[in-house]
């Protein structure tokens, strides 16, 4: 056997041994990462949009699995109240609830047969309706909506005798009061046309009710819409109820009669 054949045979033998060793070597398995799902808890949510004042029915609410680590405080949980669907049926929505939003008890109220407004009025407050101009002249052009804050302005004709010139007087009698309803509407619906009603229902204390009742008998009432930025202002009318006198387009201040 020639040296060249011996070398070729040796190389082939080494290659065969190497292949045999590779075949017999155990295969290493690729590590598999397992993801455990986060624990959830069923919470009660609105099945569809629930307008303010609506009575809850069985089809308005449903259970939805919610990550247990991020359940909002105050929502209705199935592990705490398994019979919540039956318990909450018949209650009224104090605020509008969006579809899929978790149900909070503080957004609902049981009326026990009473009307909605009487159920949602804070203790000590009254709901009083005033007549407004249906054309919007007395309601900021029709853009005052439920839950807005307004000032109430009384305008009347000053009596200076039969031969005197007619003078009209405007007086801010109440400031920063909440509008409960416009006409028969107690809510604003996004995307809908602004509703103009014949009446505006205001949230007042007993003393304010007396002021408004007297003012309606002696003049006409207008509502001035307040900015959201000063809705928390609980100040009183300027100059302790002083009057704004308007004579022939000239404005001046006067003492309250």
HELIX and SHEET records of a PDB file:
HELIX    1   1 UNK A    3  UNK A   24  1                                  22    
HELIX    2   2 UNK A   58  UNK A   60  5                                   3    
HELIX    3   3 UNK A   68  UNK A   70  5                                   3    
HELIX    4   4 UNK A   84  UNK A   88  1                                   5    
HELIX    5   5 UNK A  105  UNK A  107  5                                   3    
HELIX    6   6 UNK A  116  UNK A  120  1                                   5    
HELIX    7   7 UNK A  140  UNK A  142  5                                   3    
HELIX    8   8 UNK A  206  UNK A  218  1                                  13    
HELIX    9   9 UNK A  228  UNK A  230  5                                   3    
HELIX   10  10 UNK A  238  UNK A  241  1                                   4    
SHEET    1   A 2 UNK A  40  UNK A  46  0                                        
SHEET    2   A 2 UNK A  61  UNK A  67 -1                                        
SHEET    1   B 2 UNK A  92  UNK A  93  0                                        
SHEET    2   B 2 UNK A 108  UNK A 109 -1                                        
SHEET    1   C 5 UNK A 125  UNK A 131  0                                        
SHEET    2   C 5 UNK A 199  UNK A 205 -1                                        
SHEET    3   C 5 UNK A 167  UNK A 182 -1                                        
SHEET    4   C 5 UNK A 149  UNK A 158 -1                                        
SHEET    5   C 5 UNK A 220  UNK A 225 -1                                        
SHEET    1   D 5 UNK A 125  UNK A 131  0                                        
SHEET    2   D 5 UNK A 199  UNK A 205 -1                                        
SHEET    3   D 5 UNK A 167  UNK A 182 -1                                        
SHEET    4   D 5 UNK A 243  UNK A 247 -1                                        
SHEET    5   D 5 UNK A 250  UNK A 254 -1                                        
END                                                                             
